[in-house]
């Protein structure tokens, strides 16, 4: 049976909502999508912001993947009347629909007591501010947080000639992305590029000591022209505070994206896709994925639900990637933190390697470094030969 | 459905298309993809649709062809 709504309001012009719209049209959806986003630059590609954009001189281009003939209203959603499926906007009034799709993504976590002037990277405007600071002659930067964004920024800024220092409370770079694996390898990439690292240390204070910044860690003062906070993201759910939806860490949803009320019941006609949604896993816990690929699948799966057929989109193993320090890193599957990685392929002359963890079809996961061919074959369960 | 092609300006070498539909896509050593000659019209096949949807860069496109078979405007695959 189909659940095809006639009028859908989507909050957030994201990669998840683009896929929802495109897949819906492919499946014969003839109704109306109303898309609202508070970011005047939306829609744009986020992955290049920490990489190509900072190296270049151009402006942030509109995303080429945004579905044709789908206008975006520039307004901020400030509330949701859940039982009326009505979104309240800061301007342009309110919008009622048969279905509301929440795709507001996540925003940068700010450090406690973070002084004004500390940079971060999430939006096109953030990236522009950072690039302007580098173009204005900054020669050094301290990056607080060595997740994928922090590590990519370290790579790009080092490439631009800045003296870069990375600080993280975690014991290694990209602790979460790698589930605690490949720490020594990733530190070595950074050090080879001249990046100074401090892992396992807390930031005690950040102060502007004109014209520089001072960041204190373990009694040691680090100095630089720029400080960039890259300590992670939290779901953009402030606007849902009075909605009666369960937003304890993201919008809590069933595995297929139906939003839940604080009572635990399904909120009729309210869905969440992408980074903002916390999906219920088989073990009953709710998990948020900050993943481009997962966001695409959420969008496609919801379109298939609307069209009334069983979606297999969400049965695919997670896929994530990062590019930094001349390395294209790809991860397939859920990396367990326990267990040892086994290196199954290496080509040192191009810094290439393929690692496996786990052994059965259900629990195997792969990490590829500069090895897209071997990685892809392996992740499809094919032999590495040829 | 139109003629399939991979936009080299968008492709970042994830090689997902080759993993999902090796009968239509081929990749070079760095993972950059192209459509195997003769397979430009396989856009309706389920594996190829899946590859299009799974491309993180949305780099797999289709050229609309009109009745005369001439290439018309380019549209995003959908």
Interface residues (C-beta under 8 A of the other chain):
Chain A: X19 X22 X23 X25 X26 X47 X64 X65 X67 X68 X292 X293 X296 X300 X313 X316 X319 X321 X323 X328 X330 X372 X373 X375 X376 X377 X379 X380
Chain B: X10 X12 X13 X14 X15 X16 X18 X19 X20 X27 X29 X30 X31 X53 X54 X56 X58 X75 X76 X78
